[in-house]
């Protein structure tokens, strides 16, 4: 009886081909480091903090949240934080948006202003706050100017209160917001505005029917980022404000619970509430942006 020769096993295709058959492309693999980074530095700490906020000594896992909303001192930090963040973001946007749109084709002037605005960002919040103490203090430049010009009879209290923190948020966040808006504004094709002008659209119509809808995606993202930065303000509230009173923000409350009261579950609870409120505002902002979508389409067609 003849014995047949066993056929050699089929060679396996290259790993790249097998991955491609499963939808894993080299471009997709480039996302792997970012995914690991996000899981390690963002997702895991968030999940850990969320679990810690439900760590209680009572039968109800919601007792920390119930305690937060039943304590007027803790509950009031929500309003104090919103009272600082919302006006600061509105002032920054009102100042930065027209300037960014006007400087779309500024050339060298754009580069010079960009360098100037990058300088405060490199200093950091602590150094800026320290500088503002000297600038806005009773013997600072602002009060000395107002006294010398006779506009006031005695120094105005601009530090260690609400106004000091508000000024700090505006000065700290304005450069970043402006640079982001400038980059988005530079991506708007001026052809649409010129076409609208040719068809008789006024400057106001061109802004609201063409420029603003095209600018909306970048404006929404920048507004969300500005709100998160302002809502999470911490060094300014400590150095320039009244952390036990009018500027006791949620960030200050979380710090106090963690490192003064050593109540880490309550500190995690405050942090989770901060994250929830920020996410809610971001959803609202993106929802307002989506309402401009029909206008974008009609603006491009018309």
C-alpha positions as CSV (number, residue, x, y, z in Angstrom):
1,X,0.0,0.0,0.0
2,X,1.5,3.3,-1.1
3,X,1.8,6.0,1.5
4,X,0.9,9.5,0.3
5,X,2.9,12.6,1.1
6,X,1.1,15.0,3.5
7,X,0.5,18.4,1.9
8,X,2.5,21.2,3.5
9,X,0.4,23.6,5.6
10,X,-0.7,26.7,3.8
11,X,1.4,29.7,4.5
12,X,-0.3,32.4,6.7
13,X,-0.9,35.7,5.1
14,X,1.1,38.7,6.4
15,X,0.0,40.2,9.7
16,X,-0.9,43.5,8.0
17,X,-3.2,41.7,5.5
18,X,-4.9,39.8,8.3
19,X,-5.5,43.0,10.2
20,X,-6.7,44.8,7.1
21,X,-9.3,42.0,6.6
22,X,-10.6,42.7,10.1
23,X,-10.8,46.4,9.4
24,X,-7.6,47.3,11.4
25,X,-5.6,49.6,9.1
26,X,-2.2,51.2,9.9
27,X,-3.9,54.5,10.2
28,X,-6.2,53.1,12.9
29,X,-3.2,51.7,14.8
30,X,-1.9,55.2,15.1
31,X,-4.8,56.0,17.4
32,X,-3.7,53.3,19.9
33,X,-1.2,55.5,21.9
34,X,-3.9,58.2,22.2
35,X,-6.4,55.6,23.4
36,X,-4.0,54.3,26.0
37,X,-3.2,57.8,27.1
38,X,-6.8,58.8,27.4
39,X,-7.7,55.6,29.4
40,X,-4.8,56.1,31.8
41,X,-5.0,59.8,32.4
42,X,-8.7,60.5,32.0
43,X,-11.1,57.6,31.9
44,X,-9.6,55.7,34.8
45,X,-9.4,58.7,37.2
46,X,-12.9,59.7,36.3
47,X,-14.3,56.2,37.0
48,X,-12.3,56.1,40.2
49,X,-13.6,59.4,41.3
50,X,-17.2,58.4,40.4
51,X,-16.9,55.3,42.5
52,X,-15.3,57.2,45.4
53,X,-18.2,59.6,45.4
54,X,-20.6,56.7,46.2
55,X,-18.3,55.6,49.1
56,X,-20.3,56.4,52.2
57,X,-20.8,55.2,55.7
58,X,-24.5,55.0,55.4
59,X,-26.9,52.6,53.7
60,X,-27.6,55.0,50.8
61,X,-24.9,55.3,48.2
62,X,-26.3,58.8,47.3
63,X,-25.7,60.2,50.8
64,X,-22.7,62.4,49.7
65,X,-24.9,64.0,47.0
66,X,-27.7,64.4,49.4
67,X,-25.4,66.1,51.9
68,X,-24.0,68.4,49.2
69,X,-27.5,69.7,48.2
70,X,-28.7,69.9,51.8
71,X,-25.8,72.0,52.9
72,X,-26.3,75.7,51.9
73,X,-22.6,76.4,52.1
74,X,-21.7,73.6,49.6
75,X,-24.8,74.0,47.5
76,X,-24.1,77.7,47.1
77,X,-20.8,77.0,45.4
78,X,-22.7,76.1,42.2
79,X,-24.2,79.6,41.9
80,X,-20.9,81.3,42.9
81,X,-19.1,79.4,40.2
82,X,-21.7,80.1,37.5
83,X,-21.7,83.7,38.5
84,X,-18.0,83.9,37.7
85,X,-17.8,81.6,34.7
86,X,-20.7,82.9,32.6
87,X,-19.9,86.6,32.6
88,X,-16.2,85.9,32.0
89,X,-16.9,83.7,29.0
90,X,-19.4,86.2,27.5
91,X,-16.9,89.1,28.0
92,X,-14.1,87.1,26.4
93,X,-16.2,86.1,23.4
94,X,-17.5,89.6,22.8
95,X,-13.9,90.9,22.8
96,X,-12.2,88.1,21.0
97,X,-14.7,87.2,18.2
98,X,-14.8,90.6,16.3
99,X,-11.0,90.9,16.7
100,X,-10.4,87.4,15.3
101,X,-12.7,88.0,12.3
102,X,-11.1,91.4,11.6
103,X,-7.6,89.9,11.6
104,X,-8.2,87.0,9.2
105,X,-5.9,88.6,6.6
106,X,-3.7,90.7,8.8
107,X,-0.4,89.1,7.8
108,X,2.5,90.2,9.8
109,X,0.3,92.0,12.3
110,X,-1.4,88.6,13.0
111,X,2.0,87.1,13.8
112,X,3.0,89.9,16.1
113,X,-0.2,89.8,18.1
114,X,0.0,86.0,18.3
115,X,3.4,86.2,19.9
116,X,2.3,88.9,22.3
117,X,-0.8,86.9,23.4
118,X,1.3,83.7,23.8
119,X,3.4,85.4,26.4
120,X,0.7,85.5,29.2
121,X,0.0,81.8,28.6
122,X,3.6,80.9,29.3
123,X,3.6,82.7,32.6
124,X,0.9,80.5,34.1
125,X,-2.1,81.4,36.3
126,X,-0.1,81.8,39.6
127,X,2.3,84.4,38.2
128,X,-0.5,86.2,36.4
129,X,-2.5,86.3,39.6
130,X,0.5,87.7,41.5
131,X,1.0,90.4,38.9
132,X,-2.7,91.3,39.1
133,X,-2.3,91.8,42.8
134,X,0.2,94.5,42.1
135,X,-1.7,95.9,39.2
136,X,-5.2,96.0,40.7
137,X,-4.3,96.4,44.4
138,X,-5.0,99.6,46.4
139,X,-1.5,101.0,45.5
140,X,-1.5,99.4,42.0
141,X,-1.4,101.2,38.6
142,X,-5.1,101.2,38.1
143,X,-5.9,102.9,41.4
144,X,-3.0,105.3,41.1
145,X,-4.2,106.4,37.6
146,X,-7.7,106.9,38.8
147,X,-6.5,108.9,41.8
148,X,-4.1,111.0,39.8
149,X,-6.8,111.9,37.3
150,X,-9.3,112.8,40.0
151,X,-11.8,110.2,38.9
152,X,-11.9,108.7,42.4
153,X,-11.2,110.0,45.9
154,X,-10.1,106.7,47.5
155,X,-8.7,103.4,46.1
156,X,-11.3,100.9,44.7
157,X,-11.2,97.4,46.1
158,X,-10.4,95.3,43.0
159,X,-8.6,92.3,44.7
160,X,-9.6,89.7,47.2
161,X,-13.2,89.9,45.9
162,X,-15.4,88.9,43.0
163,X,-13.9,91.5,40.6
164,X,-10.3,90.3,41.1
165,X,-11.2,86.7,40.1
166,X,-13.3,87.9,37.2
167,X,-10.4,90.0,35.8
168,X,-8.0,87.1,36.3
169,X,-10.2,84.7,34.4
170,X,-10.6,87.1,31.5
171,X,-6.9,87.9,31.3
172,X,-5.9,84.3,31.6
173,X,-8.3,82.8,29.2
174,X,-8.6,85.5,26.6
175,X,-5.3,84.7,24.7
176,X,-6.2,81.0,24.2
177,X,-9.8,81.8,23.2
178,X,-8.6,84.5,20.7
179,X,-6.0,82.3,19.1
180,X,-8.5,79.5,18.7
181,X,-11.1,81.8,17.1
182,X,-8.4,83.3,14.9
183,X,-7.5,79.9,13.5
184,X,-11.1,79.0,12.8
185,X,-11.7,82.4,11.3
186,X,-8.8,81.9,9.0
187,X,-10.4,78.8,7.6
188,X,-13.5,80.6,6.4
189,X,-13.5,81.0,2.6
190,X,-14.0,84.7,1.8
191,X,-15.6,83.7,-1.5
192,X,-18.9,83.1,0.2
193,X,-19.0,86.6,1.6
194,X,-18.0,88.2,-1.7
195,X,-20.7,86.2,-3.5
196,X,-23.3,87.4,-1.0
197,X,-22.1,91.0,-1.5
198,X,-22.4,90.7,-5.3
199,X,-26.0,89.6,-4.8
200,X,-26.7,92.7,-2.8
201,X,-26.5,91.4,0.8
202,X,-25.7,94.1,3.4
203,X,-22.8,93.7,5.8
204,X,-25.3,92.7,8.5
205,X,-26.9,90.1,6.3
206,X,-23.5,88.7,5.3
207,X,-22.5,88.3,8.9
208,X,-25.6,86.6,10.1
209,X,-26.4,84.6,7.0
210,X,-22.9,83.6,5.9
211,X,-20.0,84.4,8.3
212,X,-21.6,83.4,11.6
213,X,-23.0,80.0,10.4
214,X,-19.6,79.1,8.9
215,X,-17.9,80.3,12.1
216,X,-20.4,78.4,14.3
217,X,-18.5,75.1,14.6
218,X,-15.3,76.7,15.8
219,X,-17.2,79.2,18.0
220,X,-19.1,76.3,19.7
221,X,-15.9,74.3,20.4
222,X,-14.1,77.4,21.7
223,X,-17.0,78.5,23.9
224,X,-17.1,75.0,25.4
225,X,-13.4,75.1,26.2
226,X,-13.6,78.6,27.6
227,X,-16.5,77.7,29.9
228,X,-14.7,74.6,31.2
229,X,-11.6,76.7,31.9
230,X,-13.6,79.4,33.7
231,X,-15.8,77.0,35.5
232,X,-12.8,75.1,36.9
233,X,-11.0,78.2,38.1
234,X,-9.0,77.5,41.2
235,X,-5.7,79.5,41.7
236,X,-7.3,82.8,40.9
237,X,-10.1,82.2,43.3
238,X,-7.6,81.5,46.1
239,X,-5.0,84.3,45.3
240,X,-7.3,87.1,44.1
241,X,-10.6,86.3,45.6
242,X,-12.3,85.5,48.9
243,X,-12.2,81.7,49.0
244,X,-14.3,81.5,52.1
245,X,-17.0,83.8,50.8
246,X,-17.9,85.4,47.5
247,X,-15.4,83.3,45.4
248,X,-15.8,79.9,47.0
249,X,-16.1,78.1,43.7
250,X,-16.7,74.4,43.3
251,X,-13.0,73.9,42.7
252,X,-12.2,75.6,46.0
253,X,-14.8,73.5,47.7
254,X,-13.3,70.3,46.3
255,X,-9.9,71.3,47.4
256,X,-11.1,72.2,50.9
257,X,-13.0,68.9,51.3
258,X,-9.9,66.9,50.2
259,X,-7.0,68.6,51.8
260,X,-8.5,70.5,54.7
261,X,-11.4,68.3,55.8
262,X,-9.8,65.1,54.4
263,X,-13.2,64.0,53.2
264,X,-12.1,62.5,49.9
265,X,-15.6,61.0,49.0
266,X,-17.2,64.4,49.4
267,X,-14.3,66.0,47.3
268,X,-15.0,63.4,44.6
269,X,-18.7,64.3,44.8
270,X,-18.0,67.9,44.2
271,X,-15.7,67.1,41.3
272,X,-18.4,64.8,39.7
273,X,-21.0,67.5,40.0
274,X,-18.6,69.9,38.3
275,X,-18.1,67.5,35.5
276,X,-21.8,66.9,35.1
277,X,-22.6,70.7,35.0
278,X,-19.8,71.3,32.5
279,X,-21.1,68.5,30.3
280,X,-24.6,69.8,30.4
281,X,-23.5,73.3,29.3
282,X,-21.4,71.8,26.5
283,X,-24.4,69.8,25.3
284,X,-26.5,73.0,25.3
285,X,-23.8,74.9,23.3
286,X,-23.5,72.2,20.7
287,X,-27.2,72.1,20.5
288,X,-27.3,75.8,19.7
289,X,-24.6,75.2,17.1
290,X,-26.7,72.5,15.4
291,X,-29.6,75.0,15.0
292,X,-27.4,77.0,12.7
293,X,-26.8,74.1,10.4
294,X,-29.8,74.9,8.1
295,X,-28.6,78.5,7.9
296,X,-25.2,77.2,6.8
297,X,-26.7,75.2,4.0
298,X,-29.0,78.0,2.8
299,X,-26.0,80.4,3.0
300,X,-23.9,78.2,0.8
301,X,-26.6,77.7,-1.7
302,X,-27.6,81.4,-1.8
